């Protein structure tokens, strides 16, 4: 695989002890990963990687997604519709202002 143009990180709430804690895991953030991968494939966005990550320490905003290299942080991403809005904006080279964490 070539180096991805974008990388989407999905908070999995894992802490140093290895156990999931916090809001993202409890709100089933990991269920977003298969949808993200499927939607990216459907859109032909093969230059975007998706990974689960350890706790991003924004539990009150969970589930949290981060898009790099743009450094867009998104909070309360708890539905496929919100993921679609983020991917729509990413395709346009923009941030999805409705879900950005300031």
Buried (B, 14 or more C-beta within 10 A) or exposed (E): EEEBEBBBBBBBBBEEEEEBEBBBBEBEBBEBBEBBBEBBEEBEBEEBBBEBBBBBEBBEBBBBBBBEEBEBBBBBBBEBEBBBBBBEBBEEEEBBEEBEBE
